[in-house]
Amino acid sequence: MSDRIDVDTLTDPRDKAAYWYERFRSGNVSSQEQQAFDAWIAHDPKNLEHFQRIQALWSVTEHIPQSYEASPRAVETPHRRKAARSRRAFLGYGLAMAGAASVAAVTVGPWQWGGATTFQERYLTAQGEQRNVLLPDGSSMMLNTDTVAEVQFSQNKRVVRLQKGEALFAVQTVENAPFIVQMEAGSVQVTGTQFTIYQADQGFTVTVLEGSVQVETGPRWNTQRQALVAGKALRVTDGVLTAVPADTHKAVAWSEGKLVFRGTALRDAIQELKRYNAVSVQLTTAQLAQLKVSGVFRLDDPYAFLEALPHIIPVGVKENTQTGVFEIFPLQRFYN
């Protein structure tokens, strides 16, 4: 079901090195692919250096392929949304390496690194930017707009500290090395699954796409636990677990360059739009805030959203040419 990346579309030699590692690790390399790999190595001596660097990083884990003692270094593909790969391509690559989904556990509390650090890197995205990252263990991490994540691996723990923002993970199972996504309000411990985390309002929301998780929160003497399966979501705030409606399509729509609103309050829809765009929008009256908006919009085109708005709800939109602010005002015939 997953789509394999076309190696000829990769321009960064680090990306190609990671691709070739994954192919050899699969144990299903054709003679034609072997010839293509040999030609790539022969083309530039630096290509071999990139591949050898990956080989050195493979010592992080215990799963050593027969053909090569190799593991991809973390490979990042930053892009503005207009140049983004589709979510299907990203997840195809990540899930091809992630293997079967299994049970994860979400816990809340401090975390300490396990042993000496073998890999460490910091990733961030600007407003309106998404970034794909292939981690040394083969797991995939896609960062949404305005997100900061620090990655630190040791031989027996893989930790991502999500300082702010939102990320989509496809985690590969590595025996005796749990994958932890840590936030201020808690942490998500994973063995191998696919899920999203959105951190906002002093808490975070976990949406499970494949596999299952167990959520824990609160102090040790009053720990709260709840199982969460694929297609479900949970909000963690102030040591409290709250089941929330899960919309998996909406949860990952940003990875396809879309915003999905289903009966969303206009105020919240505008705030979501502002996460991705430096656009100034003002509601001229408070009564507009709770008007419900539904539709699918491009997250990088706020003007299309504003143009469509009068066709969805009874409002008008005009730009204040002096301030550059788009003002949304009520159509009086609907409110008299």
C-alpha positions as CSV (number, residue, x, y, z in Angstrom):
1,M,0.0,0.0,0.0
2,S,3.0,2.4,0.5
3,D,4.6,4.4,-2.3
4,R,8.4,4.0,-2.7
5,I,10.3,7.2,-3.3
6,D,11.8,7.5,-6.7
7,V,15.5,7.9,-6.0
8,D,16.0,10.0,-9.1
9,T,13.9,12.7,-7.6
10,L,16.2,13.1,-4.6
11,T,18.8,15.9,-5.0
12,D,20.5,15.9,-1.7
13,P,23.1,13.1,-1.5
14,R,22.2,12.5,2.2
15,D,18.7,11.7,1.1
16,K,20.0,9.3,-1.5
17,A,22.3,7.7,1.1
18,A,19.3,7.2,3.4
19,Y,17.2,5.8,0.6
20,W,19.9,3.3,-0.4
21,Y,20.3,2.2,3.2
22,E,16.6,1.6,3.5
23,R,16.6,-0.5,0.3
24,F,19.5,-2.7,1.4
25,R,18.0,-3.1,4.8
26,S,14.8,-4.4,3.2
27,G,16.8,-7.4,1.8
28,N,14.9,-7.1,-1.5
29,V,17.4,-5.2,-3.7
30,S,17.2,-6.1,-7.4
31,S,20.3,-6.5,-9.6
32,Q,19.2,-3.3,-11.4
33,E,19.1,-1.4,-8.1
34,Q,22.5,-2.8,-7.1
35,Q,24.0,-1.4,-10.4
36,A,22.3,2.0,-9.8
37,F,23.8,2.1,-6.3
38,D,27.3,1.2,-7.5
39,A,27.0,3.9,-10.2
40,W,26.0,6.4,-7.6
41,I,28.9,5.5,-5.4
42,A,31.3,5.7,-8.3
43,H,29.9,9.1,-9.5
44,D,31.3,11.1,-6.5
45,P,33.6,10.0,-3.7
46,K,31.6,12.1,-1.3
47,N,28.6,9.7,-1.9
48,L,30.6,6.9,-0.2
49,E,31.4,9.2,2.7
50,H,27.7,9.9,3.2
51,F,26.9,6.2,3.1
52,Q,29.7,5.4,5.5
53,R,28.5,8.0,7.9
54,I,25.1,6.2,7.9
55,Q,26.9,2.9,8.5
56,A,28.6,4.4,11.6
57,L,25.2,5.6,12.9
58,W,23.7,2.1,12.6
59,S,25.6,1.0,15.7
60,V,22.8,2.8,17.6
61,T,20.6,-0.2,17.2
62,E,20.9,-3.9,17.4
63,H,19.1,-4.7,14.1
64,I,22.1,-5.0,11.7
65,P,21.2,-6.1,8.2
66,Q,23.1,-8.9,6.5
67,S,24.3,-6.9,3.6
68,Y,25.4,-3.7,5.3
69,E,26.0,-2.6,8.9
70,A,24.1,0.6,8.1
71,S,21.5,3.0,9.3
72,P,20.4,6.3,7.8
73,R,21.4,9.4,9.5
74,A,18.6,11.8,10.2
75,V,17.7,13.3,6.8
76,E,15.6,16.4,6.8
77,T,13.7,17.7,3.8
78,P,12.6,21.3,4.6
79,H,10.1,22.9,2.2
80,R,7.4,25.5,1.9
81,R,4.1,23.9,1.4
82,K,3.9,24.6,-2.3
83,A,6.9,22.3,-2.8
84,A,5.7,19.6,-0.4
85,R,5.5,16.0,-1.0
86,S,2.1,14.4,-0.5
87,R,1.2,12.8,2.8
88,R,0.9,9.5,1.0
89,A,4.5,9.7,-0.2
90,F,5.8,10.7,3.3
91,L,3.8,8.0,5.1
92,G,4.6,5.5,2.4
93,Y,8.3,6.0,3.0
94,G,7.9,6.1,6.8
95,L,5.6,3.2,7.1
96,A,7.6,1.0,4.8
97,M,10.3,1.1,7.4
98,A,8.0,1.3,10.4
99,G,6.7,-2.3,10.1
100,A,3.5,-3.5,11.7
101,A,1.9,-1.2,14.2
102,S,2.0,-2.3,17.8
103,V,1.0,-1.0,21.3
104,A,2.4,2.2,22.6
105,A,2.2,3.8,26.0
106,V,1.7,7.5,26.9
107,T,3.1,8.5,30.2
108,V,3.5,11.8,32.0
109,G,6.5,12.8,34.0
110,P,10.2,13.6,33.7
111,W,12.5,11.6,31.4
112,Q,16.2,10.9,31.6
113,W,18.4,9.9,28.7
114,G,19.4,6.2,28.6
115,G,23.1,5.9,28.5
116,A,25.6,7.9,26.3
117,T,24.1,10.0,23.5
118,T,24.6,8.5,20.0
119,F,22.7,11.0,18.0
120,Q,21.5,14.5,18.7
121,E,19.9,17.2,16.5
122,R,17.4,20.1,16.7
123,Y,14.8,20.8,14.0
124,L,12.4,23.7,13.6
125,T,10.0,25.1,11.1
126,A,9.0,28.6,10.3
127,Q,5.4,29.8,9.9
128,G,3.8,28.1,7.0
129,E,6.6,25.6,6.6
130,Q,6.5,21.8,7.0
131,R,9.5,19.5,7.2
132,N,10.1,15.8,6.7
133,V,12.8,14.2,8.8
134,L,14.0,10.6,8.5
135,L,15.6,9.7,11.8
136,P,18.6,7.3,12.3
137,D,16.3,4.4,13.4
138,G,14.2,4.6,10.3
139,S,11.3,6.4,11.9
140,S,9.7,9.3,10.1
141,M,8.8,12.6,11.7
142,M,6.9,15.4,9.8
143,L,6.9,18.8,11.5
144,N,4.0,21.2,11.0
145,T,4.2,25.0,11.0
146,D,6.0,26.8,13.8
147,T,7.3,23.7,15.4
148,V,10.5,23.0,17.4
149,A,11.7,19.4,18.1
150,E,14.9,18.2,19.7
151,V,16.0,14.6,19.0
152,Q,18.4,12.7,21.2
153,F,19.1,9.0,20.8
154,S,21.0,6.5,23.0
155,Q,21.4,2.8,22.7
156,N,18.3,2.1,24.8
157,K,16.1,5.2,24.4
158,R,15.0,7.4,21.5
159,V,13.6,10.7,22.6
160,V,12.0,13.6,20.8
161,R,11.4,16.7,22.8
162,L,8.5,18.5,21.1
163,Q,9.0,22.0,22.5
164,K,6.1,23.5,20.6
165,G,3.9,22.8,17.6
166,E,2.6,19.7,15.9
167,A,4.2,16.6,14.4
168,L,3.1,13.4,12.6
169,F,5.1,10.3,13.5
170,A,5.6,6.9,11.9
171,V,7.7,5.0,14.4
172,Q,9.8,1.9,13.7
173,T,10.0,-0.8,16.3
174,V,13.5,-1.2,17.8
175,E,13.7,-3.8,20.5
176,N,14.7,-2.5,24.0
177,A,14.7,1.1,22.7
178,P,11.3,2.8,23.3
179,F,10.6,5.9,21.3
180,I,9.4,8.8,23.5
181,V,7.9,12.1,22.5
182,Q,8.2,14.5,25.4
183,M,6.3,17.7,26.1
184,E,6.0,19.9,29.1
185,A,2.6,18.4,29.9
186,G,3.6,14.8,29.4
187,S,5.2,12.3,27.1
188,V,4.2,9.6,24.6
189,Q,6.1,6.4,24.7
190,V,5.9,4.3,21.6
191,T,7.2,0.9,20.4
192,G,5.9,1.2,16.8
193,T,2.8,3.0,15.6
194,Q,1.5,6.0,13.7
195,F,0.1,9.0,15.5
196,T,-0.1,12.8,15.7
197,I,0.6,15.1,18.6
198,Y,-0.7,18.7,18.7
199,Q,0.6,20.8,21.6
200,A,-1.4,23.9,22.5
201,D,-3.1,25.6,25.4
202,Q,-0.7,24.1,28.0
203,G,-1.5,20.5,27.0
204,F,-1.5,18.2,24.0
205,T,-3.8,16.1,21.9
206,V,-2.9,12.6,20.7
207,T,-4.7,11.1,17.7
208,V,-3.9,7.5,16.9
209,L,-3.9,6.6,13.2
210,E,-2.7,3.0,13.5
211,G,-1.9,0.7,16.4
212,S,-2.9,1.6,19.9
213,V,-1.6,3.6,22.9
214,Q,-2.0,3.6,26.7
215,V,-2.2,7.1,28.2
216,E,-1.0,7.9,31.7
217,T,-1.1,11.2,33.5
218,G,-1.0,12.6,37.0
219,P,1.4,12.0,39.9
220,R,2.6,8.5,40.8
221,W,0.2,8.2,43.8
222,N,-2.8,9.2,41.6
223,T,-2.0,8.0,38.1
224,Q,-4.8,8.1,35.6
225,R,-4.7,5.5,32.7
226,Q,-6.8,5.0,29.6
227,A,-6.3,2.8,26.5
228,L,-6.5,4.6,23.2
229,V,-6.9,2.7,19.9
230,A,-6.7,3.7,16.3
231,G,-9.3,6.2,15.3
232,K,-9.5,7.7,18.8
233,A,-8.1,10.9,20.3
234,L,-7.3,12.1,23.8
235,R,-6.6,15.5,25.3
236,V,-4.1,15.7,28.2
237,T,-4.2,18.9,30.3
238,D,-3.3,19.5,33.9
239,G,-3.1,15.8,34.7
240,V,-6.5,15.1,33.4
241,L,-7.4,12.7,30.5
242,T,-10.3,13.8,28.3
243,A,-11.6,11.8,25.4
244,V,-12.2,14.1,22.4
245,P,-13.8,13.4,19.0
246,A,-11.3,12.0,16.6
247,D,-11.2,13.2,13.0
248,T,-8.1,11.4,11.6
249,H,-8.5,13.1,8.2
250,K,-8.6,16.5,9.8
251,A,-5.7,15.7,12.1
252,V,-3.3,15.0,9.2
253,A,-4.8,17.3,6.5
254,W,-2.0,19.8,7.1
255,S,0.5,17.2,5.8
256,E,-1.4,17.4,2.4
257,G,-1.5,21.2,2.5
258,K,-5.1,21.5,3.6
259,L,-7.2,22.9,6.4
260,V,-10.4,21.0,7.1
261,F,-13.2,22.7,9.0
262,R,-16.3,20.9,10.1
263,G,-18.7,23.2,11.9
264,T,-15.7,25.1,13.3
265,A,-16.3,28.5,15.0
266,L,-15.2,31.3,12.7
267,R,-12.9,32.6,15.5
268,D,-11.1,29.3,15.7
269,A,-10.9,28.9,11.9
270,I,-9.2,32.3,11.6
271,Q,-6.8,31.4,14.4
272,E,-5.9,28.1,12.5
273,L,-5.4,30.1,9.3
274,K,-3.0,32.4,11.1
275,R,-0.9,29.5,12.2
276,Y,0.3,29.2,8.6
277,N,0.1,32.8,7.3
278,A,1.0,36.3,8.3
279,V,-2.4,37.7,7.5
280,S,-4.3,40.2,9.6
281,V,-8.0,39.5,10.0
282,Q,-10.4,41.2,12.4
283,L,-14.0,40.5,13.3
284,T,-15.9,43.8,13.5
285,T,-18.5,42.4,16.0
286,A,-18.2,39.7,18.7
287,Q,-21.4,38.0,17.5
288,L,-19.5,36.7,14.4
289,A,-17.1,34.6,16.5
290,Q,-19.3,31.6,16.9
291,L,-20.6,31.4,13.3
292,K,-19.9,27.9,12.0
293,V,-17.6,27.3,9.1
294,S,-17.3,24.1,7.1
295,G,-15.1,23.3,4.1
296,V,-11.6,22.3,2.9
297,F,-9.1,25.0,2.1
298,R,-5.5,25.4,1.1
299,L,-3.5,26.3,4.2
300,D,-1.1,28.5,2.2
301,D,-3.8,30.6,0.5
302,P,-5.7,32.7,3.2
303,Y,-7.1,34.9,0.5
304,A,-9.1,32.1,-1.1
305,F,-10.6,31.4,2.4
306,L,-11.6,35.0,2.8
307,E,-13.1,35.1,-0.7
308,A,-15.1,32.0,0.0
309,L,-16.3,33.1,3.4
310,P,-19.3,35.2,2.2
311,H,-20.6,32.2,0.3
312,I,-20.5,30.1,3.5
313,I,-21.8,32.3,6.2
314,P,-23.7,35.7,6.2
315,V,-20.7,38.0,6.3
316,G,-18.9,40.4,4.1
317,V,-15.1,40.8,3.8
318,K,-13.2,44.0,2.9
319,E,-9.6,45.0,3.2
320,N,-8.7,48.2,5.0
321,T,-6.2,49.6,2.5
322,Q,-4.6,51.8,5.1
323,T,-3.9,49.1,7.7
324,G,-3.8,46.0,5.5
325,V,-6.3,44.3,7.8
326,F,-9.1,42.2,6.4
327,E,-12.3,43.1,8.2
328,I,-15.1,40.6,8.5
329,F,-18.5,42.3,9.1
330,P,-22.1,41.0,9.4
331,L,-24.6,41.4,6.6
332,Q,-27.3,43.4,8.3
333,R,-30.2,41.8,6.6
334,F,-29.4,38.5,8.4
335,Y,-29.2,40.1,11.8
336,N,-32.1,42.6,11.9
